[in-house]
Amino acid sequence: MGCWAAGLFLMGAACGDDTTPSADAGDATGDDGEVPADGMDDGVGDTEVAGCVDLDSDGHGRNCPAGPDCDDADPTVFDTCATCAGEYPPPGCQCVPWIEAACYDGPVGTAGVGACQAGTRPCEGNHLQYECVGEVVPAAEELCGDGVDNNCNGLGDEEAAGPCRNCDPTCHTSGEVEPHRADPGATGLDDNPDGPGVVLGVDDVEAAVVWVPNTDEGSVSKLDIRTGVELGRYRVGQTGTANDAPSRTAVDGVGDLYVANQANVSPVMAQGSVTKIAGDPDHCVDRNRDGDIDTSPGSTRLPLGTDECVLWTAPIGATGAVPRAMTVHGAAAGGAGTPWVGVENEMRFYRLDPATGAPSTVVDVEIHPFGAVVAGDWIWVAGRTPEPGGLQRFDAVRGGLDPVIPAPGECDPYGIAVDAAGRVWIGGTRGHVCRYDPADGSWFAVATPRANAPGVAVSPADVVWVVSQDAGGTSLSQFPASDPAAIASVEVPGASPWAVAADRFGYVWTVNYASSNVTRFDPATSETAQFPTGRGPMAYGDFTGLERTIVCSTGVWIADFTRCDATEDDRWGDLRWTVETPGDSTVRISAATAATAEELGSAARVPLVTIPPGSPTPVGIEEALAAGGASSAAHLRLYVELAAGSAGESPVVRAVEVQWHCAG
C-alpha cells in the first residue's frame, strides 16, 4: 500500500505500520465531503485536488499541481514515456521552450486529410501541456456543398453531397458507365487500347451487293453481286409503299446506301425523303436491344420502321419538292463520306447528316436537279429543265456555284457519271451519250444503237458503259473514256432499262423497269444472267457496293437508362462525360426518351452536345429534351457517335454518366 500525504502519492516514502491518513488530507472514501477525481468511491487513489485527473495516482495528470502525465495509466513514469520520442509526444513529456512539439488528438491517419491538421503543444515548466494549439480533428458530419472533406476520411465532400455530388437528396446516378465494343447496338468501335472506353475500329466491309430501288412498291432490293440472290428487301420512305417512289441511289465509302424517295406519283402522300440502309450486316443497329438484328429475310419485307438494317428515314424539302439527285461527297478519300440530295422542284441541294439524315448546308442551283455526281470537291448536277437542260456544279467544301452550262440539242440530261480525267458524261432520251470537258469547255456526243439512252456509267477501269433501248430491244455499249470512237455494242435481255452500273468485280448491270429484274453482263465472257427484284425498279445513280478493309470513319455506342416514374416531378438530370478528341475528331451525343423500353427505337433523337465545341461541363438532359420538343419519359437512350478527324485521328469515349431526380 502506498501512503497519502497532502493529497500526493509519494513514491518510495517510508511509512510506519501504524500511520493513518489525516483528516485534513482526505481519503478515497470521500468521508470529508469531497468528491474523488473520477467521481467514484472505488478504492482507486485519485488525487483529490479540485479538477485534477490523476488516474494512476502518481500525483501527475490533467490540472494536477505536480504537472501533466505522459502516461496516466503507468504510475512509474510521468515525463519520460516511450511515446515522448514519437511524432506527436503527449502532454507531460519533457521539453525545451524554444522547440515546438507537434500534436494531434484525432484518429491515427487522419491528420493532413481533408480539413484535419496537426497543432502544437505549449512547453511550460519544461513539460508539454495538454492544450493542442491549432489542431483540427474530424467533424462528426460532412457539411454539404462546402467542397471540404470535413470528416477527413479521404473521400472528399461526398457523404452530405450524396451520389450525384450536388447536395440534392433527390438525385440518383448511373455512375460512370464505361463503353465496350461488344455492347448491344455498338458499331464501328474497338475497345480503347490505352484504358477504359472505346475508339474507332477497323471495319471489314462486306457490301459486295447491288442495290435496286423498286419504285412501284416503295422498297429497295439488295442482291449479292456474285450470285444474284436477293439478300434483303427493305421498305423505305414515309409509308413504305409505291407512294414513296424510291429511285435515285448512292453508295458511301463503307458500303451503306442512300436512296432518294421522290413521292411524286400520288396526291395521297407527296412528302419526299431519304432513307439510309446498312450495307454490311455489322452496320445494322439492334434498336430493340434483344441481342438479334431484326431484318428482311430475302425478298420478304418487314413492316415499316422495324427492319434494323434500315438506319433512318428523313423528310427532305417541302411537300411536293421531289428529291431526285443523290450523291456522296468525300467517300473517295477513304471515309464514309457525306450524302447530298438534290430537290427538283426547289432547285436546291441539301447536305445531310450521315448519322441522322438531318439537313444542314443548303445550296440553291439554277437548274432542276435530275442527277448528280461527285468529282473531287465539286458536285456536278444534271438538269433537264429549264430547257434546253444542261450541267451546273458547286463546291461542296468551300462553297461557290458556277454558271449553268447548256447541253447541245442531241443531249438530254438524264443519267450522269464522271471519268478519271474529270470529264462529265450524261445519258439522255435522244439516242446519244454526251461528254463535257471542263478543261476546255467542249462537248462531244456519241450516237448509241437505239433511240433512248438514259443510263451511263464509268467503270473502275475508266470504261464508259451506256444502256440504250427502244421497241426493238436493249443494247449495252462500251468504249474507253479517252476514245469514244471505239464504241462496241451487244444486245442484252431486259425490258425498259433506265440505268446501268459497273461494279468492282468487272460485271456490268442494267436495271429493267418493265421486266422487274436486273441483267448482269460479264464483259470477259459476254455471258448474261437475270435476277428478279421488286416491282418497277428504277435507278440512275451509283447502285453497286464494295468489299474492302478500312479504318472506320464513324462509330456509334448506344446505352439505355431507366429513371424513377412515380410522380410528375420525376425528371432527368445532368449528362457528364469523359471524352478526348485529338485533332479535329468529334463526339456527338444525342438522346431519345419513351414511356417503354420497346418504344425507344422509334423515338425521335434530340441533340445534347457535340464535343468540341462542347465544354467538359455537364449538360442538362431535361432542358435539352424540352428545347428539342421531346417529352420527358422514364426510359432514355443515349446515342454516342464518334467521328474521325481529317488525318484519321480517333476520339476516345472513356465514360458517360446519367443522373435523374426522384421527387418521392
C-alpha positions in Angstrom: 0.0 0.0 0.0 1.1 3.5 -0.7 0.7 6.3 1.8 -1.4 9.5 1.4 0.2 12.9 2.4 -1.1 16.3 1.5 -3.1 14.7 -1.4 0.0 13.4 -3.2 1.1 9.8 -3.7 4.8 9.8 -2.5 6.8 7.2 -4.4 9.4 5.5 -2.1 8.2 7.3 1.1 8.8 5.4 4.4 5.7 4.8 6.4 5.2 3.2 9.8 2.7 0.4 10.1 0.6 2.4 12.4 0.5 5.5 10.2 -3.1 6.6 9.2 -4.3 9.3 6.8 -5.0 12.6 8.5 -8.5 14.1 8.3 -7.0 17.2 6.6 -5.7 15.3 3.7 -8.9 13.5 2.9 -9.2 10.0 1.7 -10.6 7.9 -1.1 -13.8 7.2 0.8 -15.0 10.8 0.4 -16.0 11.0 4.1 -14.6 14.5 4.2 -17.3 15.7 1.9 -15.1 16.0 -1.2 -15.8 14.0 -4.5 -13.0 11.8 -5.7 -11.5 12.9 -9.0 -13.0 10.0 -11.0 -16.3 10.5 -9.2 -16.3 7.1 -7.8 -15.6 5.6 -4.3 -13.8 2.6 -5.8 -10.7 2.4 -3.7 -8.5 3.8 -6.6 -6.2 6.5 -5.4 -7.5 9.6 -7.3 -5.8 12.8 -6.3 -8.4 14.9 -4.6 -7.3 18.3 -5.7 -10.3 20.0 -7.4 -10.2 19.5 -11.2 -7.1 17.2 -11.0 -7.4 14.0 -13.0 -4.7 11.5 -11.9 -5.8 8.1 -13.0 -2.6 6.3 -11.9 -2.3 8.1 -8.6 1.3 9.3 -9.2 0.4 12.9 -8.5 0.7 13.9 -12.2 -2.2 14.4 -14.5 -4.6 16.9 -16.2 -4.9 20.0 -14.0 -2.8 18.5 -11.2 -0.4 20.7 -9.2 2.6 18.4 -9.9 2.1 18.8 -13.7 0.9 16.7 -16.6 1.4 13.0 -17.1 2.6 11.4 -20.4 1.1 8.1 -19.4 -1.6 8.3 -16.8 -2.0 4.5 -16.7 1.5 3.9 -15.5 2.5 5.3 -12.1 6.2 4.7 -12.7 6.5 7.4 -15.4 5.1 10.9 -16.0 7.6 12.7 -18.3 9.9 10.1 -19.8 7.3 7.8 -21.6 8.3 5.9 -24.7 5.8 7.9 -26.7 7.7 11.1 -25.9 10.0 10.3 -28.8 7.1 9.8 -31.2 5.7 12.1 -34.0 3.1 13.5 -31.6 4.6 13.5 -28.0 1.8 13.5 -25.4 1.4 16.1 -22.6 3.8 15.7 -19.7 6.8 14.9 -21.9 10.0 16.8 -21.1 10.6 19.7 -23.5 12.5 22.9 -24.1 10.5 26.1 -24.6 12.2 27.1 -27.9 11.3 23.8 -29.7 7.7 23.3 -30.8 6.2 19.8 -30.4 3.6 18.7 -32.9 0.4 17.3 -31.5 -2.8 15.7 -32.9 -5.6 14.1 -30.9 -7.7 12.8 -33.8 -7.7 9.2 -35.1 -4.5 7.9 -36.5 -4.1 8.6 -40.2 -6.5 11.5 -40.4 -4.0 14.3 -39.8 -3.4 16.1 -43.1 -6.5 14.6 -44.7 -9.3 17.0 -45.7 -9.7 19.7 -43.2 -7.8 17.9 -40.4 -4.4 19.2 -39.4 -1.9 18.9 -36.5 -1.2 21.6 -33.9 1.5 22.3 -31.4 1.6 21.9 -27.5 3.0 24.7 -25.4 6.1 23.9 -23.3 5.7 25.2 -19.8 8.0 24.3 -16.9 9.9 22.1 -19.3 6.9 19.8 -19.8 4.4 19.7 -22.7 0.9 20.9 -21.7 -2.4 19.4 -22.6 -3.7 22.1 -24.9 -3.0 21.3 -28.6 -3.0 24.8 -30.3 -4.2 25.0 -33.9 -5.2 21.3 -34.4 -8.4 20.4 -36.4 -9.8 16.9 -35.8 -12.5 15.1 -37.9 -16.0 16.6 -37.7 -18.8 14.3 -36.7 -20.7 15.1 -40.1 -19.9 16.4 -43.5 -21.0 20.0 -44.3 -22.8 19.7 -47.6 -21.5 21.6 -50.5 -18.6 23.4 -49.0 -16.1 21.4 -51.0 -14.2 20.3 -47.9 -13.7 16.8 -46.5 -14.9 17.7 -43.0 -14.7 14.2 -41.6 -11.3 13.6 -43.1 -11.9 10.2 -44.5 -10.3 10.9 -47.8 -13.5 10.7 -49.9 -14.0 14.5 -50.3 -17.3 16.2 -49.7 -19.1 13.0 -50.5 -21.3 12.0 -47.7 -23.6 15.0 -47.4 -23.4 15.7 -51.1 -24.9 12.4 -52.0 -24.4 10.1 -55.0 -24.6 13.0 -57.5 -22.2 15.1 -55.5 -24.6 18.1 -55.6 -26.2 18.1 -52.2 -29.5 17.1 -53.8 -31.1 14.2 -51.9 -33.5 13.6 -54.9 -30.6 13.0 -57.3 -29.6 9.5 -58.4 -26.9 8.5 -60.9 -25.9 5.6 -63.1 -22.3 6.2 -62.0 -19.6 6.3 -64.7 -20.6 3.8 -67.4 -17.6 2.6 -69.5 -18.5 1.7 -73.1 -17.3 -1.5 -74.7 -17.2 -2.5 -78.4 -19.4 -5.6 -77.7 -22.3 -3.6 -76.1 -25.6 -4.1 -77.9 -26.0 -1.6 -80.8 -22.3 -0.6 -80.9 -20.9 -0.4 -84.4 -17.5 0.6 -85.9 -15.8 0.6 -82.5 -12.9 -1.2 -80.8 -12.1 -1.2 -77.1 -9.6 1.6 -76.1 -6.1 0.0 -76.0 -4.9 2.7 -73.5 -7.5 2.3 -70.8 -11.3 2.2 -70.4 -13.8 3.1 -73.1 -13.9 2.8 -76.9 -12.2 4.2 -80.0 -12.9 3.8 -83.7 -12.1 0.4 -85.0 -11.1 -1.4 -88.2 -14.1 -2.5 -90.2 -14.1 -5.4 -92.6 -16.8 -4.1 -95.0 -18.8 -6.9 -96.7 -21.0 -5.0 -99.0 -20.4 -6.6 -102.4 -24.1 -6.0 -103.4 -26.3 -4.4 -106.0 -29.0 -2.1 -104.7 -32.2 -1.8 -106.7 -34.9 0.7 -105.8 -38.3 -0.8 -106.5 -40.1 2.4 -107.4 -43.6 0.8 -107.8 -43.6 -0.9 -104.4 -41.7 1.5 -102.1 -38.8 -0.8 -101.4 -35.1 -1.5 -102.1 -33.7 -4.9 -103.0 -30.2 -5.9 -102.0 -28.6 -8.5 -104.4 -25.4 -10.5 -104.0 -23.1 -9.4 -106.8 -21.6 -12.9 -107.2 -24.8 -15.0 -107.1 -27.6 -12.5 -107.8 -29.5 -13.9 -104.8 -31.7 -11.3 -103.1 -30.3 -10.9 -99.6 -32.9 -8.5 -98.4 -35.8 -6.2 -99.4 -36.4 -3.1 -97.3 -39.4 -0.8 -97.0 -38.3 2.9 -97.4 -39.7 6.4 -97.3 -42.6 7.7 -95.2 -45.0 4.9 -95.9 -43.0 2.0 -97.4 -45.4 1.9 -100.4 -45.5 2.9 -104.0 -46.4 6.4 -102.9 -42.8 7.0 -101.8 -41.4 6.1 -105.3 -37.7 5.4 -104.4 -35.4 6.0 -107.3 -32.0 7.7 -107.1 -29.3 5.9 -105.1 -25.7 6.5 -103.9 -23.3 4.1 -102.1 -21.0 5.6 -99.5 -17.4 4.7 -98.7 -18.3 1.9 -96.3 -20.9 0.3 -98.5 -24.1 1.8 -97.0 -26.8 3.0 -99.3 -28.7 6.3 -99.5 -31.9 6.3 -101.6 -34.0 9.4 -102.5 -37.7 8.7 -102.3 -39.4 11.1 -104.8 -43.0 10.8 -103.5 -44.2 12.3 -106.9 -46.7 9.7 -108.0 -49.7 10.2 -105.7 -51.6 13.1 -104.2 -52.1 10.9 -101.1 -48.5 11.3 -99.9 -46.2 13.8 -101.5 -43.5 14.3 -98.8 -40.1 13.3 -100.2 -37.4 11.7 -98.1 -34.1 10.0 -98.0 -33.5 6.6 -96.4 -30.2 5.1 -95.3 -29.7 1.3 -95.3 -26.7 -0.6 -93.9 -24.6 -2.4 -96.5 -22.6 -4.5 -94.1 -24.6 -6.5 -91.5 -22.3 -5.2 -88.8 -23.6 -1.7 -89.5 -27.2 -2.6 -88.6 -28.4 -1.4 -85.2 -30.1 -3.6 -82.6 -32.6 -0.9 -81.7 -34.8 -3.1 -79.5 -31.7 -4.4 -77.8 -32.8 -8.1 -77.8 -29.4 -9.3 -78.9 -30.5 -10.0 -82.5 -30.7 -8.0 -85.7 -34.3 -8.0 -87.0 -34.0 -7.6 -90.8 -35.5 -8.8 -94.0 -35.0 -12.4 -94.9 -34.6 -12.5 -98.7 -37.5 -10.9 -100.6 -39.7 -10.7 -97.5 -40.3 -7.1 -96.3 -40.7 -6.3 -92.7 -43.2 -3.7 -91.5 -42.0 -0.1 -92.0 -39.7 1.0 -89.1 -39.0 -2.5 -87.8 -36.1 -3.5 -90.0 -32.9 -2.8 -88.0 -30.7 -2.6 -91.2 -32.8 0.4 -92.3 -30.9 3.0 -90.3 -33.1 6.1 -90.7 -35.5 8.0 -93.0 -35.5 11.7 -93.0 -38.1 14.0 -94.8 -36.5 16.3 -97.3 -37.8 19.6 -98.5 -41.4 20.8 -98.6 -44.3 18.6 -99.6 -44.1 18.0 -103.4 -40.4 19.1 -103.6 -39.4 15.7 -105.2 -35.9 14.7 -104.1 -34.2 13.2 -107.2 -30.4 13.7 -107.4 -28.4 11.6 -104.9 -24.6 11.5 -104.4 -22.0 11.1 -101.6 -19.1 13.6 -101.2 -15.8 12.5 -99.6 -16.1 8.8 -100.0 -13.2 8.6 -102.4 -10.9 9.9 -99.6 -11.2 6.6 -97.7 -14.0 7.6 -95.4 -17.8 7.0 -95.4 -18.4 10.5 -96.9 -21.4 12.8 -96.6 -24.6 12.5 -98.6 -26.1 15.3 -100.7 -29.6 15.2 -102.2 -30.9 17.5 -104.9 -34.6 18.5 -104.8 -36.0 19.0 -108.2 -38.9 21.5 -107.7 -37.0 23.6 -105.1 -33.8 23.7 -107.3 -31.8 23.1 -104.2 -29.3 20.7 -102.7 -29.2 19.6 -99.0 -26.2 18.3 -97.2 -27.4 15.5 -94.9 -26.0 14.3 -91.5 -24.8 10.7 -92.2 -25.9 9.7 -88.7 -29.4 11.1 -88.7 -30.3 12.5 -92.1 -30.9 16.0 -90.7 -30.3 18.6 -93.4 -27.6 21.2 -92.8 -25.9 23.1 -95.6 -28.2 24.3 -98.4 -27.1 25.2 -101.9 -29.5 26.7 -104.4 -28.8 25.9 -108.0 -30.3 27.3 -111.3 -31.5 24.1 -112.9 -33.9 21.4 -111.7 -31.7 18.6 -110.3 -32.3 15.3 -112.0 -29.0 13.6 -111.3 -25.7 14.3 -109.5 -22.1 13.0 -109.3 -19.0 14.0 -107.3 -15.7 14.9 -108.9 -13.2 15.8 -106.1 -14.9 18.6 -104.1 -17.2 19.5 -107.0 -20.7 18.2 -107.2 -22.0 18.2 -110.8 -25.7 18.5 -111.4 -27.6 17.3 -114.4 -30.9 19.1 -115.1 -33.5 18.6 -117.8 -35.2 21.9 -117.1 -35.3 24.8 -117.7 -34.9 24.0 -121.4 -32.6 23.0 -123.1 -31.2 21.5 -119.8 -27.6 21.2 -119.0 -25.0 21.0 -116.3 -24.0 23.1 -113.3 -21.5 22.5 -110.4 -20.9 23.8 -106.9 -18.0 23.3 -104.4 -19.2 21.1 -101.6 -16.4 22.3 -99.2 -15.7 25.9 -99.9 -19.0 26.9 -101.5 -19.4 28.7 -104.8 -21.7 28.0 -107.7 -20.5 28.0 -111.4 -22.8 29.2 -114.2 -25.2 26.8 -115.9 -23.6 25.0 -119.0 -26.4 24.4 -121.6 -26.3 21.0 -123.2 -26.3 20.5 -127.0 -29.5 19.7 -128.8 -28.8 16.0 -129.1 -28.2 15.7 -125.4 -31.0 15.4 -122.9 -29.5 15.2 -119.3 -30.6 12.0 -117.6 -28.1 9.7 -116.0 -24.7 11.2 -115.1 -21.1 10.0 -114.5 -17.6 11.3 -114.4 -14.4 9.7 -115.8 -10.9 9.6 -114.4 -10.0 12.9 -116.2 -12.9 14.7 -114.6 -15.0 14.8 -117.8 -18.7 14.6 -117.2 -20.9 12.1 -119.2 -24.7 12.4 -119.4 -27.2 9.9 -120.9 -30.4 11.1 -122.5 -33.6 10.3 -124.4 -32.3 11.3 -127.8 -30.1 8.4 -128.7 -26.8 10.0 -127.7 -24.5 10.0 -124.7 -22.7 13.3 -124.3 -19.4 14.3 -122.7 -18.5 17.7 -121.3 -14.8 18.6 -120.6 -14.4 21.4 -118.0 -10.8 21.8 -119.0 -11.7 23.4 -122.3 -15.5 23.8 -122.2 -16.1 21.4 -125.1 -18.9 19.0 -125.7 -18.7 15.7 -127.6 -21.7 13.4 -128.5 -21.6 9.7 -129.2 -24.5 8.0 -131.0 -25.9 4.8 -129.5 -27.6 1.9 -131.3 -31.0 2.8 -130.0 -33.2 5.8 -129.7 -33.3 6.1 -125.9 -30.0 6.1 -123.9 -30.8 7.2 -120.4 -28.2 5.3 -118.4 -24.5 5.9 -118.3 -21.7 4.8 -116.0 -17.9 4.8 -115.9 -16.2 1.6 -114.6 -13.1 1.5 -112.3 -11.1 0.8 -115.5 -12.3 4.1 -116.9 -14.5 2.5 -119.5 -17.8 4.2 -120.3 -20.9 2.0 -120.4 -24.2 3.1 -121.9 -27.6 1.3 -122.0 -29.9 2.2 -124.8 -33.4 0.9 -125.7 -36.3 1.1 -128.0 -39.2 -1.0 -129.1 -36.8 -3.4 -130.8 -34.8 -4.3 -127.7 -31.9 -3.3 -125.4 -28.2 -2.6 -126.2 -25.2 -2.3 -123.9 -22.4 -0.2 -125.4 -18.9 0.4 -124.1 -15.8 2.4 -125.1 -12.7 3.8 -123.4 -13.3 7.2 -121.9 -10.4 8.5 -123.9 -11.6 7.0 -127.2 -15.3 7.3 -127.7 -14.9 6.3 -131.4 -14.0 2.7 -130.3 -17.6 2.1 -129.3 -18.8 -1.6 -129.3 -22.3 -2.8 -128.6 -24.1 -6.0 -127.7 -27.7 -6.9 -127.3 -28.8 -7.9 -123.7 -32.1 -9.0 -122.2 -34.3 -6.8 -120.1 -37.3 -4.5 -120.8 -37.1 -0.7 -120.3 -33.7 -0.4 -118.7 -33.2 3.1 -117.3 -29.9 2.6 -115.5 -26.5 1.0 -115.8 -23.7 0.5 -113.3 -20.2 -1.2 -113.4 -19.1 -2.9 -110.2 -15.6 -3.5 -108.8 -15.7 -7.2 -109.8 -15.9 -6.4 -113.5 -19.7 -7.0 -114.0 -22.0 -4.5 -115.7 -25.6 -4.3 -114.5 -28.8 -2.8 -116.0 -32.0 -2.2 -114.0 -35.0 -3.1 -116.1 -38.2 -1.3 -115.1 -40.8 -3.1 -117.2 -39.5 -6.7 -116.6 -38.9 -6.0 -112.8 -35.4 -7.5 -112.8 -31.8 -6.8 -113.3 -29.4 -8.0 -116.0 -25.8 -8.9 -115.2 -23.3 -8.8 -118.1 -19.8 -10.3 -117.9 -17.5 -8.5 -120.4 -14.9 -11.2 -120.1 -17.3 -14.0 -121.3 -20.2 -12.0 -122.8 -22.5 -14.0 -120.6 -25.6 -12.5 -119.2 -27.8 -13.5 -116.3 -31.1 -12.1 -115.0 -32.3 -11.8 -111.4 -35.7 -10.8 -110.1 -36.4 -7.7 -108.0 -39.4 -5.9 -106.7 -42.0 -4.2 -108.9 -40.9 -1.4 -111.2 -37.2 -1.0 -110.4 -35.7 2.3 -111.5 -32.3 3.7 -110.7 -30.0 6.3 -112.1 -27.1 6.7 -109.7 -24.4 4.6 -108.2 -26.0 1.3 -107.0 -23.2 -1.2 -106.6 -21.4 -1.9 -103.4 -17.9 -2.8 -102.4 -15.8 -5.1 -100.3 -12.7 -3.9 -98.5 -11.0 -3.3 -95.1 -11.0 0.3 -93.9 -10.5 2.2 -90.7 -13.9 3.2 -89.6 -14.6 6.9 -90.0 -17.6 6.8 -87.7 -18.8 4.6 -84.9 -21.8 4.5 -82.6 -22.2 3.4 -79.0 -25.7 3.1 -77.5 -26.8 2.8 -73.9 -30.2 2.7 -72.2 -31.2 4.1 -68.8 -34.3 4.0 -66.7 -35.3 6.5 -64.0 -38.0 6.6 -61.4 -41.5 7.3 -62.6 -43.7 7.7 -59.5 -44.6 11.4 -59.7 -45.0 14.1 -62.3 -41.9 15.8 -60.8 -39.6 13.0 -61.6 -37.1 14.1 -64.2 -33.7 13.6 -65.9 -30.7 15.5 -64.6 -27.2 16.0 -65.9 -25.2 14.2 -68.5 -21.5 14.0 -67.8 -18.8 12.5 -69.9 -15.1 11.7 -70.1 -14.0 12.2 -73.7 -10.9 13.0 -75.7 -11.0 14.5 -79.2 -7.5 14.6 -80.8 -7.1 16.7 -83.9 -10.4 17.6 -85.4 -12.2 14.4 -84.4 -15.6 14.8 -82.8 -18.0 13.1 -80.5 -21.7 13.9 -80.7 -24.2 12.7 -78.1 -28.0 12.7 -78.6 -30.9 11.1 -76.7 -34.4 9.8 -77.1 -37.0 9.1 -74.5 -40.1 6.9 -74.4 -42.6 5.5 -71.9 -41.4 2.0 -72.5 -38.1 0.4 -73.5 -39.7 -1.1 -76.6 -40.6 2.4 -77.9 -37.1 3.8 -77.7 -36.0 2.5 -81.1 -38.7 4.6 -82.9 -38.4 7.7 -80.6 -37.0 10.9 -82.1 -33.5 11.9 -81.2 -32.6 15.2 -79.6 -29.1 16.6 -79.7 -27.4 17.0 -76.3 -23.8 18.0 -77.1 -21.1 18.0 -79.8 -17.5 17.8 -78.5 -15.8 20.0 -79.4 -17.0 22.8 -79.1 -18.9 21.4 -76.1 -17.1 22.0 -72.9 -16.4 19.3 -70.2 -19.1 20.8 -68.0 -22.4 18.8 -67.7 -25.4 19.2 -70.0 -28.9 19.2 -68.6 -30.8 16.4 -70.2 -34.3 17.6 -69.3 -33.6 21.1 -70.7 -32.2 19.7 -73.9 -35.3 17.4 -74.4 -37.6 20.4 -73.9 -35.6 22.5 -76.3 -35.9 19.7 -78.9 -39.6 19.4 -78.5 -39.4 16.0 -76.9 -41.4 15.0 -73.9 -39.6 13.5 -70.9 -40.3 9.9 -70.1 -38.9 7.2 -67.8 -36.7 5.4 -70.4 -33.7 7.2 -72.0 -31.5 6.0 -74.9 -28.1 7.7 -75.5 -26.5 7.7 -78.9 -22.8 8.5 -78.7 -21.4 9.0 -82.2 -17.6 9.1 -82.8 -16.2 10.7 -86.0 -12.6 10.5 -87.1 -10.5 13.6 -87.7 -9.3 14.6 -91.2 -6.0 12.9 -90.5 -7.6 9.7 -89.2 -7.5 10.6 -85.5 -9.9 8.7 -83.4 -11.8 10.2 -80.5 -11.8 8.3 -77.2 -15.0 7.9 -75.1 -13.9 6.7 -71.7 -17.2 7.0 -69.7 -20.6 8.7 -69.5 -22.8 9.3 -66.5 -26.6 9.9 -66.5 -28.3 11.5 -63.5 -32.0 11.7 -62.6 -34.2 13.1 -59.9 -36.8 11.2 -57.9 -39.2 13.7 -56.2 -40.6 11.0 -53.9 
